[in-house]
Amino acid sequence: MDDEPQHAAQVPLRTILREWTRLGCTGFGGPPTHISMLRRMCVDERGWITEQDFEDGIATTNLLPGPASTQLAIYCAWRLRGPVGAIIGGLCFIVPGLALILVLSAVFLAANPPSWVLGAAAGAGAAVPAVALSASWQLVPGSRKRIGARLAERRRWFAYAAIGAAAAATIGAFLVLVIVACGAVEILVRTRGRAAPPRALASFWPGPMLALVVTGGLGGLSWVALKVGALSYGGGFVIVPLMQHDAVVTYHWMTGAQFLNAVALGQITPGPVVQTVAVVGYAAGGVAGGLLAACIAFAPSFVFILAGAPHFDRIRANARVQAFLTGAGPAVIGAIAGSAIPLGLDLHLYWQVPVLVAAALWLLVARRGVVTCLLAAGAIGVVLALAGVRV
């Protein structure tokens, strides 16, 4: 991969503005859909980026913390018009979904929403634990292949996954530390103890960061958003266990049922799944809180691409980076699966149980789409609400 973006003179900024806005408005379905749309636009139809450069971009953005598909959208725009293109493309990809999810937050988190809104929220929320299990299961094959086939490697994989699951189900507030620790252990194992963990890991306990966790308010919201944007590994759904404990238990910004609604809204709106953080921010501080949470969560993605894109080759070749992600990956998978336990415990209506079972069959057995599942579950809730069933 070249160290500088190509074809800069051939793609006007207004074209990036138009095409990335279209992507942000129509990108339903999460990261797989976003990657497919970017590939079709940038490689297949326009020939702006070579297939090899695009694949390299996918490989490297998956090594970075934060929302990978958002970073890929920023990276593709950077390839076309450098930093200015990256900023325009990233904002156009993020803002449409952010605006929509803030509007929906106002509806679903209102003090006295109509019964059909409550029904839609309860129905979609009932399917969320199944979505978590499906998201984790989809990550298993690649992660197991990455760590290796030897018995000791397989045992480490299961250990990391079990630790992540247990942490998500019990001590969600400290999940980031658990994931980082698993990555650090794998670094030590693969370097046979000769290399110390990177200084960044040792500095993960700074006093100001702990102060944010303790004080709550804007500090607590900033910390939650920072975890989502700068310290999450393994795909968009890992934000669920990273946010759940803080939003529901630690700061009481929302109830468990409302958090289920937040996850569902993040899944059914276009653009990055990480938009869920804006719902949490809205619950904590209204529109201003939602915007603050979104700004903090997405800012690291721009920084990583603008500062790191010229060095992607070296990042991919770094043995410690690879080792860290090899250990952190299974912990993330376990955490996503483990989050299904507290998510399931937040279901409080008897009819949500069969909806959850149906969602699990739809996603795990039939292997059908998440958006369709959540919309169907929400529709069931609306019908039951209109029929007079308690929602």
C-alpha positions in Angstrom: 0.0 0.0 0.0 1.3 3.5 -0.8 1.9 5.9 2.0 -0.1 8.7 0.3 -3.7 8.7 -1.0 -4.1 8.2 -4.8 -6.4 9.8 -7.3 -6.8 12.9 -5.2 -7.2 15.2 -8.2 -9.8 13.0 -9.9 -12.5 12.9 -7.2 -14.1 16.3 -6.3 -15.0 16.9 -2.7 -18.6 17.4 -3.7 -18.6 13.8 -5.0 -17.4 12.5 -1.6 -20.0 14.7 0.1 -22.8 13.2 -2.1 -21.7 9.6 -2.1 -20.8 9.3 1.6 -24.1 11.0 2.5 -25.9 8.4 0.5 -24.0 5.7 2.3 -24.9 7.2 5.6 -28.6 7.4 4.7 -28.9 3.9 3.2 -26.4 1.8 5.1 -28.7 -0.4 7.1 -27.5 -3.7 8.3 -24.2 -3.0 10.1 -20.6 -3.4 9.2 -21.0 -6.2 6.6 -23.4 -4.0 4.6 -21.2 -0.9 4.9 -18.1 -2.8 3.7 -20.1 -4.2 0.8 -21.4 -0.8 -0.2 -17.9 0.8 0.0 -16.4 -2.0 -2.1 -19.1 -1.7 -4.7 -18.7 2.1 -4.9 -15.0 2.6 -4.6 -13.6 -0.6 -6.2 -16.2 -2.1 -8.5 -18.1 0.8 -10.0 -15.8 3.8 -9.8 -12.4 2.2 -9.7 -11.2 4.8 -7.2 -9.3 2.3 -5.1 -7.7 -0.9 -6.1 -8.9 -4.2 -4.7 -5.6 -4.8 -2.9 -5.7 -1.3 -1.2 -9.3 -1.9 -0.2 -8.5 -5.3 1.4 -5.5 -3.7 3.1 -7.8 -1.1 4.5 -10.2 -3.7 5.9 -7.3 -5.7 7.4 -5.8 -2.7 9.2 -9.0 -1.0 10.4 -9.9 -4.3 12.0 -6.7 -4.0 14.0 -7.7 -0.6 15.3 -9.9 -0.1 18.3 -13.3 1.5 17.6 -15.9 1.0 14.9 -14.1 -0.7 12.0 -16.7 0.1 9.3 -16.7 3.8 10.2 -12.9 3.8 10.1 -13.0 2.1 6.7 -15.4 4.8 5.4 -13.0 7.5 6.6 -10.0 5.6 5.2 -11.6 5.3 1.7 -12.3 9.0 1.6 -8.7 9.7 2.8 -7.5 7.6 -0.1 -9.3 9.9 -2.5 -8.7 13.4 -1.1 -6.5 13.2 2.0 -7.4 14.6 5.4 -10.1 17.0 4.1 -11.8 14.2 2.2 -11.5 11.9 5.2 -13.2 14.5 7.5 -16.0 15.2 5.0 -16.5 11.5 4.2 -16.6 10.5 7.8 -19.0 13.2 8.9 -21.3 12.4 5.9 -21.3 8.7 6.9 -22.1 9.4 10.6 -24.4 12.4 10.7 -27.6 11.1 8.9 -27.9 8.1 11.3 -27.0 10.3 14.3 -29.8 12.8 13.5 -32.3 10.0 13.1 -31.3 8.1 16.2 -31.6 11.3 18.3 -35.1 11.9 17.0 -36.0 8.2 17.8 -34.4 8.6 21.3 -36.8 11.5 22.0 -39.7 9.3 21.0 -38.7 6.1 22.8 -37.3 7.8 25.9 -40.2 10.2 26.4 -41.8 10.4 29.8 -45.2 9.1 28.6 -44.9 7.6 25.2 -48.0 6.1 23.4 -48.7 2.5 24.1 -47.7 1.4 20.5 -44.3 3.0 21.0 -43.9 1.1 24.2 -44.9 -2.1 22.4 -42.5 -1.6 19.6 -39.7 -0.9 22.1 -40.5 -4.0 24.2 -40.8 -6.2 21.2 -37.5 -5.1 19.6 -35.8 -5.1 23.0 -36.9 -8.8 23.5 -34.8 -9.8 20.5 -31.6 -8.0 21.6 -30.1 -10.9 23.7 -30.4 -13.1 20.7 -28.7 -10.5 18.5 -25.9 -10.4 21.0 -25.5 -14.2 20.8 -25.6 -14.1 17.0 -23.0 -11.3 16.8 -20.6 -13.2 19.0 -21.1 -16.5 17.1 -20.3 -14.8 13.8 -16.9 -13.8 15.2 -15.8 -17.2 16.5 -14.4 -18.9 13.3 -12.0 -16.0 12.4 -10.8 -15.6 16.0 -10.1 -19.4 16.5 -8.3 -19.5 13.2 -6.2 -16.5 14.2 -5.0 -17.9 17.5 -3.9 -21.3 16.0 -4.8 -24.9 16.1 -2.4 -26.3 18.7 -4.0 -27.6 22.0 -2.4 -24.8 24.1 -3.6 -22.2 21.8 -7.1 -23.5 21.7 -7.1 -23.7 25.5 -6.0 -20.0 25.7 -8.8 -19.1 23.3 -11.4 -20.7 25.5 -9.9 -19.2 28.6 -10.0 -15.7 27.2 -13.5 -16.1 25.9 -14.7 -17.5 29.3 -13.1 -14.6 31.2 -14.7 -12.1 28.8 -18.1 -13.7 29.2 -17.8 -13.8 33.0 -16.7 -10.1 33.1 -19.5 -8.9 30.9 -22.1 -10.8 33.0 -20.8 -9.7 36.4 -18.3 -6.7 36.4 -19.2 -4.9 33.3 -17.7 -1.6 34.5 -14.2 -3.1 34.4 -14.6 -5.0 31.1 -12.1 -2.9 29.2 -9.4 -3.8 31.7 -10.2 -7.5 31.3 -10.0 -7.3 27.5 -6.7 -5.3 27.7 -5.3 -7.9 30.2 -6.1 -10.8 27.9 -4.3 -9.0 25.0 -1.3 -8.3 27.2 -1.1 -12.0 28.4 -1.1 -13.1 24.7 1.8 -10.7 24.0 3.8 -12.2 26.8 3.0 -15.7 25.7 4.0 -15.1 22.1 7.1 -13.3 23.0 8.0 -16.0 25.6 8.1 -13.4 28.4 11.0 -11.5 26.9 9.0 -8.4 26.0 7.2 -6.3 28.6 3.6 -5.1 27.7 3.5 -1.9 25.8 3.6 1.2 28.0 0.1 2.1 26.9 -1.2 -0.9 28.8 0.7 0.0 31.9 -0.7 3.5 31.8 -4.3 2.4 31.7 -4.8 3.3 35.3 -4.3 7.1 35.3 -5.8 9.1 38.1 -7.9 11.4 35.8 -9.5 8.4 34.1 -10.5 6.9 37.4 -11.9 10.3 38.4 -14.2 10.3 35.4 -15.6 7.0 36.4 -16.2 8.1 40.0 -17.7 11.5 39.4 -20.4 10.6 36.9 -22.2 13.4 35.1 -20.4 14.7 32.0 -17.2 13.0 33.2 -18.9 9.7 33.4 -20.6 10.1 30.0 -17.3 11.1 28.5 -15.6 8.0 29.9 -18.4 5.7 28.6 -18.1 7.3 25.1 -14.3 7.1 25.2 -14.5 3.4 25.9 -16.8 2.9 23.0 -14.7 4.9 20.5 -11.1 4.3 21.6 -10.9 1.1 23.7 -13.3 -1.3 22.0 -12.1 -4.2 19.9 -13.9 -6.8 17.8 -16.8 -5.1 16.0 -19.7 -2.8 16.7 -21.6 -5.0 19.1 -18.9 -5.0 21.7 -20.1 -1.6 22.8 -23.1 -3.3 24.4 -21.2 -4.9 27.3 -19.0 -1.8 27.5 -21.9 0.5 28.1 -24.6 -1.6 29.8 -23.3 -1.6 33.3 -22.4 2.1 33.3 -25.7 3.3 31.8 -28.0 1.1 33.9 -26.3 0.2 37.1 -23.5 2.7 37.8 -25.1 6.0 36.7 -28.8 5.0 36.4 -29.2 7.0 33.2 -31.8 4.5 31.9 -33.5 1.4 32.9 -32.6 -2.1 31.6 -35.6 -2.1 29.3 -34.6 1.3 27.9 -31.1 0.1 27.3 -32.5 -2.8 25.3 -34.4 -0.2 23.2 -31.1 1.8 22.7 -29.4 -1.3 21.3 -32.3 -2.0 19.0 -32.3 1.6 17.7 -28.6 1.3 17.0 -29.2 -1.8 14.9 -32.1 -0.6 12.8 -30.9 2.9 12.0 -28.5 3.5 9.1 -24.8 4.1 9.5 -22.6 2.9 12.4 -24.0 0.6 15.0 -21.9 2.7 17.5 -24.7 5.3 17.2 -26.2 3.5 20.2 -23.9 5.6 22.4 -26.0 8.6 21.3 -29.1 7.1 22.8 -27.2 6.6 26.1 -26.0 10.2 25.9 -29.5 11.4 25.3 -30.7 9.5 28.4 -27.9 11.1 30.4 -28.2 14.7 29.1 -30.8 15.2 26.4 -29.8 16.2 22.9 -26.6 17.9 24.1 -25.6 14.6 25.9 -26.3 12.6 22.8 -24.1 14.9 20.7 -21.3 15.0 23.2 -21.3 11.2 23.5 -21.3 10.8 19.7 -18.5 13.4 19.3 -16.3 11.6 21.8 -17.0 8.2 20.5 -16.3 9.0 16.9 -13.4 11.4 17.3 -10.8 8.6 17.9 -11.7 7.0 14.5 -10.8 10.2 12.7 -7.5 10.5 14.7 -6.6 6.9 14.0 -7.1 7.3 10.3 -5.6 10.7 9.8 -2.5 9.9 11.9 -2.2 6.2 11.1 -3.2 5.7 7.5 0.2 6.5 6.1 1.7 3.8 8.4 -0.9 1.0 7.9 1.7 -1.4 6.5 3.8 -1.1 9.6 0.8 -1.4 11.9 -0.2 -4.7 10.2 3.3 -6.0 10.4 3.7 -5.3 14.1 3.9 -8.6 16.0 2.8 -7.1 19.3 -0.3 -5.5 17.7 -1.1 -8.9 16.2 -0.5 -10.7 19.5 -2.6 -8.3 21.5 -5.6 -8.6 19.2 -5.2 -12.4 19.1 -5.7 -12.4 22.9 -8.3 -9.6 23.1 -10.4 -11.0 20.3 -11.7 -14.1 22.2 -12.3 -12.0 25.3 -14.5 -9.6 23.2 -16.4 -12.5 21.7 -17.0 -13.9 25.2 -18.0 -10.4 26.4 -20.6 -10.0 23.7 -22.1 -13.4 24.4 -21.9 -12.8 28.2 -23.8 -9.6 27.8 -26.9 -11.6 26.7 -27.3 -12.7 30.4 -28.0 -9.3 31.9 -29.8 -8.2 28.7 -32.1 -11.2 29.1 -32.6 -10.6 32.8 -33.9 -7.1 31.9 -36.9 -8.6 30.1 -40.0 -8.1 32.3 -43.0 -9.1 30.2 -44.1 -12.7 29.8 -44.7 -12.4 26.1 -41.1 -11.2 25.5 -39.8 -14.7 26.2 -41.4 -16.4 23.1 -40.3 -13.4 21.1 -36.7 -13.9 22.3 -36.9 -17.6 21.4 -38.2 -16.8 17.9 -35.5 -14.3 17.4 -32.8 -16.8 18.4 -34.2 -19.3 16.0 -34.3 -16.7 13.2 -30.8 -15.5 13.8 -28.9 -18.6 14.9 -30.7 -21.4 13.1 -32.2 -19.8 10.0 -29.2 -17.3 9.8 -31.4 -14.4 8.7 -30.8 -10.7 9.0 -30.7 -8.7 12.3 -32.6 -5.7 11.0 -35.5 -7.8 9.8 -35.5 -9.6 13.1 -35.7 -6.4 15.2 -38.4 -4.9 12.9 -40.5 -8.0 13.1 -40.1 -8.2 16.9 -41.1 -4.6 17.2 -44.1 -5.1 15.0 -45.2 -8.0 17.2 -45.0 -5.6 20.2 -47.1 -3.0 18.4 -49.8 -5.5 17.6 -49.9 -6.7 21.2 -50.0 -3.2 22.5 -52.9 -2.3 20.2 -54.7 -5.5 21.3 -54.5 -4.3 24.9 -51.7 -6.6 26.2 -49.6 -5.0 28.9 -46.4 -3.4 27.5 
